[in-house]
Amino acid sequence: MKPHWLVGLVLLPIGYVARKVRNDPQFGAGAGAMRRERNKRKERPLRWRMGAYRNLEKTKLQEDFRSLMGDLVGYLQAKNTQPPKALPIAVANANSVVQDDRDYLTWYGHSALRLESHGRTILLDPMLGNWVAPVPFLGHRFPYEGYNPVEQLGDIDLIVYSHDHYDHLDYDTFLILKDRTKHFLTPLGVGAHLREWGVPADRITELDWWESADLAGCTFTATPARHFSGRSPGTRNKSLWCGFAIQTPKHRLFFGGDSGYGQHFAAIGERLGPFTLTMLDSGQYHDRWQNVHMTPEEALRAHADLQGCNLLPIHWGAFSLSDHAWSDPIERIVTADEKGDVISPMVGQRFDLGDLENCKSEWWRES
């Protein structure tokens, strides 16, 4: 595993340049296309400043050469970043009987989820592919026992993307699902990628922070997040990132996408809470990324700020993108959870939001 990371990190810029020269479509829209779409908007985006989108709080990213080399050393020295054997999954039969007046969730690992609400199917950040990098050297999915969620999916009413990073907006998954998806919801600018990939503009809704849209029987409100965007250096922060408050006919949910901890969570809780369930970034943390990703303990703090009742930790269980042990996120958050709010469904487990008692097993310890 260690030589794999070393070779991958060395070859990453070479592979990136080679694919960029070939105009590989997975990079999506360029900055020019994003600018043209932004200029069509009547109102100036809320957080657009000096040629880029900005966070509410100062959010520094340590990307100097010394920090990057420190990451390399950390990766090479890290232990238990991969599960020692294939992870167990709970396969949900797509044809099983569900009640139209209920809400169901299925977690596919990392931040990919399926929400079934009153007969509608909604996918949240459906990264269902095997690689989370623009070149297939880094970030391979953990092995699962019989994992193939695409086979479970029929027609899709809505796909929701929180931002345009590869581990949330996956091009290979998009290609498989594009023609059976009725509509797409994104923050500002991300729709340019989808149009570049052949989705008609009338099938895409883009929202600024605090804007809402009624889609697939639910109300979605884009909320502030503390992160960044870009699928290539030229598109860094040219599209927006966000979380989503989701009001179904029965429940109020919060999907956080990627975000560092910040004052925005309390503002969201005051304005749109309380929430039946929060889904929050709780893995792939690193000292260098402390402003754009949360530790498990910070996720619990954000959950409290949001006035959440139950918490589903996401952004773990599928890929090793940092140097912590693969199961560290769930172990830490369960240990720190004094109120018993955290749920821990298996990958692929469909569960009823009105009955969460079957979502608190410690399945990861079997691996």
C-alpha positions in Angstrom: 0.0 0.0 0.0 2.8 2.4 0.8 4.6 2.2 -2.6 1.1 2.6 -4.2 0.7 5.9 -2.5 4.2 7.1 -3.3 4.0 6.2 -7.0 0.5 7.7 -7.2 1.5 11.0 -5.7 4.5 11.2 -8.0 2.5 10.3 -11.1 -0.6 12.5 -10.2 0.6 15.7 -11.8 1.9 13.8 -14.9 -1.4 12.1 -15.4 -3.4 15.2 -14.8 -1.4 17.2 -17.4 -1.8 14.3 -19.9 -5.5 14.1 -19.4 -5.9 17.9 -19.5 -4.0 18.1 -22.8 -6.4 15.5 -24.2 -9.4 17.5 -23.0 -10.7 14.7 -20.9 -14.4 15.4 -20.3 -14.3 14.5 -16.6 -12.7 17.9 -15.8 -16.1 19.5 -16.7 -16.6 23.1 -17.6 -13.8 25.6 -17.6 -13.7 28.9 -15.9 -14.9 30.7 -19.1 -18.1 28.6 -19.3 -18.7 29.2 -15.6 -18.3 33.0 -16.1 -20.7 33.1 -19.0 -23.4 31.3 -17.0 -22.8 33.6 -14.0 -23.1 36.7 -16.2 -26.6 35.5 -17.2 -27.8 35.7 -13.6 -29.7 38.8 -12.9 -28.4 39.2 -9.3 -24.8 39.1 -8.2 -24.1 35.9 -6.2 -24.1 36.4 -2.5 -20.5 35.3 -1.8 -18.8 36.3 -5.1 -15.8 38.6 -4.3 -12.8 39.5 -6.4 -13.2 36.8 -9.0 -14.1 33.9 -6.7 -16.6 32.6 -4.2 -15.7 33.2 -0.6 -16.5 31.6 2.8 -18.3 33.5 5.5 -15.2 33.2 7.7 -11.5 33.4 6.8 -10.6 29.9 5.6 -6.9 29.4 4.9 -5.7 26.3 3.1 -2.1 25.2 3.7 -0.9 24.2 0.2 2.7 25.2 0.3 5.4 22.7 -0.8 6.5 21.9 2.8 2.9 21.0 3.9 2.4 18.8 0.8 5.6 16.9 1.6 4.5 16.6 5.2 1.3 14.9 3.8 3.4 12.5 1.8 5.4 11.5 4.8 2.2 11.1 6.9 0.6 8.9 4.3 3.7 6.7 4.1 3.8 6.3 7.9 0.0 5.9 8.4 -1.4 2.6 9.6 -4.7 0.9 9.2 -5.9 3.3 6.5 -7.6 0.4 4.7 -9.9 -2.2 6.2 -8.1 -5.6 6.5 -10.9 -7.4 4.7 -14.0 -6.7 2.6 -16.6 -4.7 4.5 -20.0 -6.2 5.1 -22.9 -4.5 3.4 -26.7 -4.7 3.6 -28.2 -5.0 0.2 -31.5 -3.2 -0.2 -33.8 -4.8 -2.8 -34.9 -2.0 -5.1 -38.2 -3.8 -5.6 -39.0 -4.3 -1.9 -42.3 -2.8 -0.7 -42.0 0.6 0.8 -44.8 2.8 2.1 -45.4 6.0 0.1 -46.1 8.0 3.2 -42.7 7.2 4.7 -39.1 8.5 4.2 -36.2 6.1 3.8 -32.5 6.6 3.5 -29.7 4.4 2.2 -26.0 5.2 2.8 -23.6 4.0 0.2 -20.4 5.0 2.0 -18.6 8.4 2.0 -21.2 11.1 1.3 -23.4 9.2 -1.1 -27.0 8.7 -0.1 -30.4 7.8 -1.5 -33.5 9.5 -0.1 -36.8 7.9 -0.9 -39.6 10.2 0.1 -43.3 9.5 -0.6 -42.5 7.5 -3.7 -39.8 9.8 -5.1 -36.1 8.8 -5.4 -33.4 11.5 -4.7 -29.7 10.9 -4.7 -27.3 13.1 -2.6 -23.7 13.4 -3.9 -23.8 10.0 -5.6 -20.2 9.1 -5.8 -20.6 5.4 -6.6 -17.4 4.9 -8.6 -14.1 3.4 -7.6 -11.7 6.3 -7.8 -11.9 9.8 -6.2 -9.1 11.4 -8.2 -8.9 12.7 -11.8 -6.4 10.0 -12.6 -6.8 6.4 -11.4 -3.8 6.2 -9.1 -5.2 7.4 -5.8 -8.3 7.0 -3.6 -9.5 3.5 -4.6 -12.8 2.5 -2.9 -12.6 0.1 0.0 -13.5 -3.5 -0.8 -17.1 -4.5 -0.1 -18.8 -7.8 -0.1 -20.9 -7.7 -3.3 -21.1 -3.9 -3.7 -22.9 -2.6 -6.8 -25.4 0.0 -5.8 -26.1 1.1 -9.4 -27.9 -2.2 -9.9 -30.4 -1.2 -7.2 -31.3 2.1 -8.8 -34.1 2.5 -11.3 -35.4 5.9 -12.5 -34.3 8.9 -10.4 -36.4 11.9 -9.8 -33.5 14.2 -8.6 -29.8 14.2 -8.1 -28.4 16.8 -5.7 -24.7 17.8 -5.7 -23.2 19.9 -2.8 -20.1 20.9 -4.8 -17.9 19.8 -7.7 -15.0 17.9 -6.1 -14.4 14.4 -7.5 -15.4 12.5 -4.3 -18.9 14.2 -4.5 -19.5 14.8 -8.2 -18.3 11.6 -9.9 -18.2 11.7 -13.7 -18.4 7.9 -14.2 -21.5 7.7 -11.9 -23.0 10.7 -13.7 -22.7 9.0 -17.1 -24.5 5.9 -15.8 -27.3 7.9 -14.2 -27.7 10.9 -16.5 -30.4 9.6 -18.9 -32.6 8.1 -16.2 -32.6 11.2 -14.0 -35.3 13.8 -14.4 -33.7 16.8 -12.7 -30.5 18.0 -11.1 -29.9 20.4 -8.2 -26.6 22.2 -7.6 -25.1 25.3 -6.0 -24.2 28.1 -8.4 -21.7 27.3 -11.1 -21.8 23.5 -10.7 -24.5 23.3 -13.3 -21.9 24.4 -15.9 -20.3 21.0 -15.6 -23.6 19.2 -16.2 -24.3 21.3 -19.2 -20.8 20.6 -20.5 -21.7 16.9 -20.2 -24.9 17.2 -22.1 -27.7 17.9 -19.6 -30.2 20.5 -21.0 -30.4 23.7 -19.0 -34.1 23.2 -18.2 -33.2 20.0 -16.2 -30.8 21.9 -13.9 -31.6 24.2 -10.9 -28.8 26.2 -9.4 -29.1 27.9 -6.0 -27.2 30.5 -4.1 -27.0 30.3 -0.3 -30.4 30.6 1.4 -32.3 30.2 -1.9 -34.9 27.5 -2.1 -36.5 25.3 -4.7 -39.4 22.8 -4.6 -38.3 19.6 -6.4 -39.3 15.9 -6.3 -41.9 16.6 -3.6 -39.5 18.3 -1.2 -38.3 21.8 -0.5 -34.5 22.2 -0.7 -32.7 25.3 0.7 -29.0 25.8 -0.1 -27.1 26.7 3.0 -23.7 28.1 3.7 -20.7 25.8 4.1 -17.1 26.3 4.8 -15.2 24.7 2.0 -13.9 25.4 -1.5 -14.4 24.1 -5.1 -12.7 23.3 -8.4 -12.0 20.3 -10.6 -8.8 21.8 -11.9 -6.5 24.7 -10.8 -8.2 27.0 -13.3 -11.7 26.5 -11.7 -10.7 26.9 -8.1 -13.6 28.6 -6.3 -15.4 29.5 -9.5 -18.4 27.5 -8.4 -20.2 27.6 -5.1 -20.3 24.9 -2.4 -23.2 24.4 0.1 -25.2 22.2 2.4 -28.9 21.5 1.9 -31.8 21.8 4.3 -34.4 19.3 3.0 -38.1 19.5 4.0 -39.9 16.3 3.0 -43.7 16.0 3.7 -42.8 14.3 6.9 -39.3 15.2 8.1 -36.8 18.1 8.1 -33.3 16.9 7.2 -29.9 18.5 6.8 -27.2 17.3 4.4 -24.0 19.1 5.0 -21.8 18.1 2.0 -18.3 19.1 3.0 -17.7 21.8 5.5 -15.3 22.9 8.2 -16.8 23.9 11.5 -18.0 27.5 11.7 -20.6 30.0 12.7 -22.9 29.1 9.8 -24.2 26.0 11.6 -25.8 28.0 14.4 -27.3 30.4 11.8 -28.8 27.4 9.9 -30.2 25.9 13.0 -31.9 29.2 14.0 -33.3 29.8 10.6 -34.2 26.3 9.4 -34.0 23.9 12.3 -34.7 21.8 14.2 -33.8 18.8 12.1 -35.0 15.2 12.5 -31.6 14.0 11.1 -28.3 15.7 10.2 -25.8 14.2 7.8 -22.4 15.7 8.5 -18.8 15.5 7.2 -17.0 13.5 9.9 -14.1 11.8 8.2 -11.0 12.5 6.1 -9.8 15.1 8.6 -6.3 16.4 8.8 -4.5 19.2 10.6 -3.9 20.9 7.3 -7.6 20.7 6.4 -9.0 21.8 9.7 -10.8 24.8 8.2 -12.6 22.8 5.5 -13.4 19.4 7.1 -14.6 18.6 10.6 -13.3 16.2 13.1 -15.9 13.8 14.6 -16.1 16.0 17.7 -16.7 19.1 15.7 -19.4 17.3 13.8 -21.2 16.6 17.1 -20.9 20.3 17.9 -22.3 21.3 14.5 -25.1 18.8 15.0 -26.0 20.6 18.3 -25.8 24.0 16.6 -28.2 22.8 14.0 -30.7 21.6 16.6 -30.5 18.1 15.3 -32.1 15.1 16.8 -30.2 12.2 15.2 -26.8 12.4 13.4 -25.6 10.3 10.5 -21.8 10.6 10.1 -20.8 10.8 6.5 -17.5 11.3 4.5 -16.0 8.0 5.8 -16.3 4.3 5.2 -15.4 4.3 1.5 -12.1 5.9 0.7 -8.8 6.7 2.5 -8.1 10.4 1.7 -6.2 11.2 4.9 -3.8 9.5 7.3 -6.1 8.4 10.1 -7.2 4.8 10.5 -10.2 4.0 8.3 -12.6 3.4 11.2 -11.3 6.2 13.4 -14.2 8.6 12.4 -16.9 6.3 13.6 -15.1 5.2 16.7 -14.4 8.8 17.8 -17.8 10.1 17.2 -19.6 7.2 18.9 -17.2 7.6 21.9 -17.9 11.4 22.1 -21.7 11.0 21.6 -23.0 11.5 25.2 -26.6 11.9 24.1 -26.8 8.8 21.9 -27.7 10.8 18.8 -25.4 9.1 16.4 -26.7 6.3 14.1 -24.5 3.9 12.2 -26.3 2.1 9.4 -24.3 -0.4 7.4 -23.3 0.5 3.8 -26.3 -0.2 1.6 -28.8 -0.5 4.5 -32.2 1.1 3.7 -33.7 2.5 6.9 -37.0 4.2 7.8 -36.5 7.7 9.2 -39.3 7.0 11.6 -37.6 4.0 13.1 -33.8 4.4 13.7 -33.3 1.7 16.4 -31.9 -0.7 13.8 -29.2 1.7 12.8 -26.9 1.6 15.8 -24.9 -1.6 15.3 -21.1 -1.6 15.5 -20.7 -3.4 12.1 -17.3 -1.9 11.4 -15.7 -3.8 14.3 -16.3 -7.0 12.5 -13.7 -5.9 10.0 
